[in-house]
Amino acid sequence: MVDVAPLSRFITPAAALSGLVLIAAAAMLSAGGCAEQTRDSATGMPAKFQTDEKPRPNTGGSNFSAGSLVNAGKTALARGDRQQALAEFIKAIEVNPTLTDAHLGVADVYFSDGNYAAAEPGYRKAAQLEPRNYKAQYYHGLVLHLLNRTGEAVSAYLRALTVQPNDFDANVNVASAYYALGDHRQALPYAERSVQINPRHGQARFNLGAIFASLDRHELAIIEYQQAAELMELSPDLLLRLSESLAKLQRWEEAKNTLLALTKSKPSAPAWERLGTAEFRLNSFAEATNAFNQAIALDPNYFPALNGLGVCELNTWLESNQTDDGARQRGLTALRKSLSVNRAQPKVEDILARYR
């Protein structure tokens, strides 16, 4: 019997799963969307940006003027006049280039507009001026992360954590950044701490589960995914990852049930292909063939499903005492197409050589 495991499961592209959730950001990898922050109704900015902190004490006329300009900028921002706010913050910097709040104000305006490249210098300058300013360090890390400058983001998040080691957002995001860099062991303690800080945060549980899975600790990953499912809206990525960990532990019936739910709610080629593998492992060959065909119908070039279909058809041919030549030809055709999509498949080449 031809075994499906070395084919469809072994070569499933890692890209089928998205990255971890980035907290307090408008656009990153998630398990069903980014974390939603409370936003001010007038400005639309994350609540963390809304600050009524008074300017730090200043001496001298120019410093007082700079502080007044910062206050004017904050007032303009509160009423939604971002252009005026930006102008006031820039004037404050001209009067006093070392005023941290002014640089933060400029960066906040750009950040609220989604212009992360323009926001980055302001947060960087504020962090340089005031290294113990948590907001400056954290948001510098956040914009770097959003700009895919992930290694630099890690350094900024770590500086923020020296100021507030138990901040939830910084712990979640530095774990996400380490994960993106492939440093899963470094990501783990921060992901664990984020769950300790906020045990009922579903996306933090999801992140921790993904990190456990990357370290081949699938029993723990399943626990975290299941807790995440109770705390947040179910998403395709969550269900797909849960099924992956269940499959790694050969809990095929549970993986099948998870994937059946996924294919009903959000069908996709990866979901159908994984369902096909689970059905095959449960010796439900007709159901496996149907699932692989469903995957191919959604994405004709999804080579893991082509591999699964090819193996199913070759097994049908073998079980017919090699009399069902139609099944053999269908199997070889699927495997050849898979190889045309992705040439780097020595296992597929080996099967083709044996059964052609």
C-alpha positions in Angstrom: 0.0 0.0 0.0 1.3 3.5 -0.9 1.5 5.6 2.3 0.1 9.1 2.1 2.1 10.5 5.0 5.4 11.0 3.2 3.5 12.9 0.5 0.8 15.3 1.4 1.6 15.7 5.0 5.4 15.8 4.6 5.5 18.5 2.0 2.6 20.7 3.1 4.0 24.3 2.7 4.6 26.1 6.0 3.1 29.2 4.3 -0.3 27.6 4.7 -0.4 28.8 8.3 -0.1 32.5 9.1 2.1 34.0 11.7 1.2 35.0 15.3 -1.0 37.7 16.4 0.5 41.1 16.9 -1.2 43.1 19.7 -2.1 46.8 19.4 -1.5 46.9 15.6 -3.8 47.5 12.7 -2.5 45.0 10.2 -0.5 41.8 11.1 -0.8 37.9 11.2 -3.5 36.6 13.3 -5.8 34.0 14.3 -8.9 35.6 12.9 -7.9 39.3 13.0 -5.8 41.6 15.1 -6.4 42.5 18.6 -8.9 45.3 18.9 -7.9 48.3 21.0 -10.3 50.8 22.4 -10.2 53.8 20.2 -11.0 57.4 20.8 -14.3 58.4 19.0 -12.8 61.7 17.8 -9.4 60.8 16.6 -9.7 57.0 15.9 -6.4 56.5 17.6 -5.7 53.6 19.9 -6.6 54.5 23.5 -3.1 54.0 24.6 -2.2 57.1 22.5 -4.7 59.2 24.3 -2.8 60.9 27.0 -3.7 63.7 29.4 -0.3 63.7 31.0 0.9 67.2 31.7 4.1 68.4 30.0 7.2 67.8 32.1 8.4 70.8 34.1 10.2 73.3 32.0 12.2 76.4 32.8 12.7 79.4 30.7 10.5 81.1 28.2 11.3 78.9 25.2 10.6 75.7 27.2 7.3 77.0 28.4 6.4 77.9 24.8 7.3 74.4 23.6 5.2 72.9 26.3 2.3 75.1 25.4 2.6 74.0 21.7 2.5 70.4 22.8 -0.7 71.0 24.7 -2.1 72.8 21.7 -1.2 69.8 19.6 -2.9 67.4 21.9 -6.0 69.5 22.0 -6.1 69.6 18.2 -5.6 65.8 18.0 -8.4 65.3 20.6 -10.8 67.1 18.3 -9.6 65.2 15.2 -7.6 68.0 13.6 -4.5 66.0 12.8 -2.9 68.5 10.4 -3.1 71.2 13.1 -1.8 68.8 15.7 1.2 67.9 13.5 1.9 71.5 12.9 1.9 72.3 16.7 4.1 69.4 17.5 6.6 70.3 14.8 6.7 73.9 16.1 7.4 72.6 19.6 10.4 70.6 18.3 11.7 73.7 16.6 11.5 75.6 19.9 12.9 72.7 22.0 14.3 69.8 20.0 14.8 67.7 23.2 11.1 67.7 24.3 10.1 64.1 24.3 6.4 64.7 24.2 6.7 66.7 21.0 8.5 63.9 19.2 5.9 61.4 20.5 3.1 63.7 19.3 4.5 63.8 15.8 4.9 60.0 15.8 1.4 59.5 17.1 -0.2 61.6 14.3 1.7 59.6 11.7 0.9 56.3 13.4 -2.8 57.1 13.6 -2.7 57.6 9.8 -1.0 54.3 9.3 2.2 55.9 8.1 4.5 53.8 10.1 7.6 54.8 8.2 7.0 58.4 9.0 6.2 57.6 12.6 9.4 55.6 13.3 11.9 58.5 13.5 9.7 60.3 16.1 9.4 57.2 18.3 13.1 56.5 17.9 14.1 60.1 18.8 11.8 60.0 21.9 13.3 56.7 23.0 16.8 58.2 22.6 15.9 61.3 24.6 14.2 59.4 27.3 15.3 55.7 27.5 13.1 55.0 30.5 10.0 56.2 28.6 7.9 53.0 28.2 5.6 54.5 25.5 8.5 55.6 23.3 10.3 52.3 23.5 7.1 50.2 23.0 5.7 52.1 20.1 9.2 52.3 18.5 9.2 48.5 18.7 5.7 48.3 17.3 6.3 50.5 14.2 9.5 48.6 13.5 7.5 45.4 13.7 4.9 46.7 11.4 7.7 47.7 9.0 9.1 44.2 9.1 12.2 45.4 10.7 11.7 42.5 13.1 15.2 42.2 14.7 15.2 45.9 15.6 11.7 45.5 16.9 12.8 42.8 19.3 15.5 45.2 20.8 13.0 48.0 21.2 10.4 45.7 22.9 13.1 44.4 25.3 14.0 48.0 26.2 10.3 48.6 26.9 10.2 45.5 29.1 13.1 46.7 31.2 10.8 49.6 32.1 7.6 47.6 32.5 8.4 43.9 32.6 4.8 42.8 33.1 3.3 44.8 30.3 1.0 42.4 28.4 1.3 44.0 24.9 5.1 44.1 25.0 5.3 40.5 26.1 2.9 39.3 23.4 4.6 41.2 20.7 8.2 40.3 21.5 7.1 36.7 21.5 5.6 37.2 18.1 8.7 38.9 16.8 11.0 36.1 18.0 8.6 33.6 16.4 8.8 35.4 13.1 12.6 35.3 13.3 12.4 31.5 13.9 13.7 31.8 17.4 10.9 29.8 19.0 12.7 29.0 22.2 13.3 32.7 22.9 9.7 33.4 22.1 8.4 30.9 24.7 9.0 32.7 28.0 7.4 35.9 26.8 4.4 34.1 25.4 4.0 32.2 28.7 4.3 35.4 30.7 1.7 37.1 28.6 -0.8 34.3 29.4 0.1 34.6 33.1 -0.6 38.3 33.0 -3.9 37.9 31.1 -5.1 34.3 31.3 -8.4 35.0 29.5 -6.9 36.6 26.4 -7.7 34.2 23.5 -5.1 35.5 21.1 -2.3 35.2 23.6 -3.4 31.6 24.2 -3.3 31.1 20.4 0.2 32.5 20.2 1.4 30.3 23.0 -0.1 27.2 21.3 1.6 28.0 18.0 5.0 28.4 19.8 4.5 25.1 21.7 3.7 23.4 18.3 6.8 24.9 16.7 8.8 23.2 19.5 7.1 19.9 18.9 5.2 20.1 22.2 1.9 19.3 20.7 0.1 18.1 23.9 0.6 21.6 25.3 -0.2 23.2 22.0 -3.6 21.5 21.9 -4.4 22.7 25.4 -3.7 26.3 24.5 -5.6 26.1 21.2 -8.6 24.6 23.0 -8.5 27.4 25.6 -8.1 30.0 22.8 -11.2 28.5 21.1 -13.2 29.1 24.3 -12.1 32.7 24.6 -12.2 34.1 21.1 -14.1 33.7 17.9 -13.1 30.6 16.0 -10.9 31.3 13.0 -9.7 29.1 10.2 -6.1 29.5 11.3 -6.9 28.3 14.8 -8.8 25.2 13.6 -6.1 24.4 11.1 -3.4 24.6 13.7 -5.4 22.6 16.2 -5.9 19.9 13.5 -2.1 19.9 12.8 -1.2 19.3 16.4 -3.9 16.6 16.7 -2.5 14.9 13.6 1.1 15.1 14.9 -0.2 13.0 17.9 -2.1 10.7 15.5 -5.4 11.7 17.1 -7.0 11.3 13.7 -10.7 11.2 14.7 -10.3 14.5 16.6 -8.4 16.0 13.7 -11.1 14.8 11.3 -13.9 16.4 13.4 -12.0 19.7 13.7 -11.4 19.7 9.9 -15.1 18.9 9.1 -16.1 21.9 11.1 -13.5 24.0 9.2 -14.6 22.8 5.8 -18.2 23.6 6.6 -17.5 27.1 7.9 -14.5 28.2 5.8 -13.6 25.7 3.1 -10.1 26.0 1.7 -7.6 23.8 -0.2 -5.4 23.3 2.9 -8.4 22.4 5.0 -9.8 19.9 2.5 -6.3 18.4 2.0 -5.8 17.9 5.7 -9.2 16.3 6.0 -8.3 14.0 3.2 -5.2 12.9 5.1 -7.2 12.3 8.3 -9.8 10.2 6.4 -7.0 8.2 4.8 -5.4 7.5 8.2 -8.8 6.3 9.4 -9.0 4.0 6.3 -11.9 5.9 4.8 -10.4 5.9 1.3 -13.5 7.1 -0.6 -13.9 10.0 1.8 -10.2 10.8 1.5 -10.3 10.8 -2.3 -13.4 13.1 -2.2 -11.6 15.5 0.2 -8.5 15.7 -2.0 -10.7 16.4 -5.0 -12.5 19.2 -3.1 -9.1 20.8 -2.4 -8.0 20.6 -6.0 -11.3 22.1 -7.1 -10.5 25.1 -5.0 -6.9 25.3 -6.0 -5.8 23.1 -9.0 -2.2 23.7 -8.2 -2.3 22.9 -4.5 0.4 20.2 -4.8 -0.1 18.5 -1.3 -3.7 17.7 -2.4 -2.5 16.4 -5.8 -0.1 14.1 -3.9 -2.9 12.9 -1.7 -5.1 12.2 -4.6 -2.3 10.4 -6.5 -1.6 8.1 -3.5 -5.3 7.3 -3.1 -5.7 6.4 -6.8 -2.6 4.3 -6.7 -3.9 2.5 -3.7 -7.1 1.8 -5.5 -5.2 0.3 -8.4 -3.1 -1.9 -6.0 -6.2 -3.1 -4.2 -7.7 -4.1 -7.5 -4.8 -6.5 -8.0 -3.5 -3.9 -10.5 -6.5 -4.4 -12.8 -8.0 -0.9 -12.5 -5.7 0.9 -14.9 -7.9 4.0 -14.9 -7.0 4.5 -11.2 -3.4 4.0 -11.9 -3.4 6.6 -14.7 -5.3 9.1 -12.6 -2.8 8.6 -9.8 0.2 9.1 -12.0 -1.4 12.2 -13.6 -2.0 13.8 -10.3 1.6 13.1 -9.1 3.1 14.4 -12.4 1.1 17.6 -12.1 2.2 18.0 -8.5 5.8 17.6 -9.6 5.3 20.2 -12.3 4.1 22.7 -9.6 6.9 21.9 -7.2 10.0 20.1 -8.5 11.6 19.7 -5.1 9.8 16.5 -4.2 12.1 13.5 -4.2 9.5 11.3 -2.6 7.1 12.0 -5.4 9.8 11.3 -8.0 10.5 7.9 -6.3 6.8 6.9 -6.4 6.5 7.9 -10.1 9.7 5.8 -10.8 8.2 2.8 -9.1 4.7 2.8 -10.5 5.0 4.4 -14.0 
